[in-house]
């Protein structure tokens, strides 16, 4: 995944509520990967994990945003 694609995925997490909700409620990283691939993103599990972790960490200070069903710990 390029830096531009990574930024785009992060921006999509911030701006697209249905996409964000589907990712944050997915049962595991494989399910997350399937969801993002369906949206045209191509990245490794580690890149996806890094992007989700960044999103969760940046939003943890803002109580109005959704958090993962994993209690903000990225699953394996």
N, C-alpha and C positions, 0 to 999 in steps of 0.2 A: 504494500500500500504506500502510495506516495504521501508526502506531507500534505499536499493539497487535498487528497482523498480523505486523509485522517481529519483534517479541519472540517471538511464537508460533512463527514459522519458525525462529528461532535456538534456542528451547527444543526444538523437534522435532529439529533437528540434533544437539543434545546428548543427547537421551534415546532417540531411535529409531534404533538401529544399522542396520537394513536400509535405511531411508530415507537416512541419512547415507552409507552405503556406496555406494548407487546414485548419489547426487549427486556424491560425491567421485571416483567412477570413471567418470563420464560424460565423453565425448570433447570436449564443448564446451559453451558457455553455452546454446545452443539446446536441447541435450539436457537440461541441467539445468532449463531453464524448462518443458519438457514434463513432467518428473518432478514438479516442484512444483505445476504446474497440475492434474495428476492427483490430487494430495492436497488440492485446493481452494484453494490459494494463488493470488493474483492480484497480480503485481508486474511492474515493468519490468525489463529486463536490468540496468540500473544499480543498482536496489534489490537484486536478487538477487546481483549481484557484490559489493555492499557487505556484505551479510549473510554470504556465504561468506568474504569476506576477514576479517571480524571473527571468525568461527568459527576459521578457520585461524590467525590471529594469536594468539587467546586460548589455543588448544590447542597451539601450537608449544612451549610451555614444559613441557608434560606429555607425556612420551614414550609413555605408555600409550594415547593416543588415535590414531585413524586419521588419516591425512593424505591429501591428494588425490593422484591419480596424475599430477597436473601439477607435482609437486615443489613444492607450496604456492604456485604462481604461477597465478592465475586465468586461464584461456584466454579468448580473444576469442570 
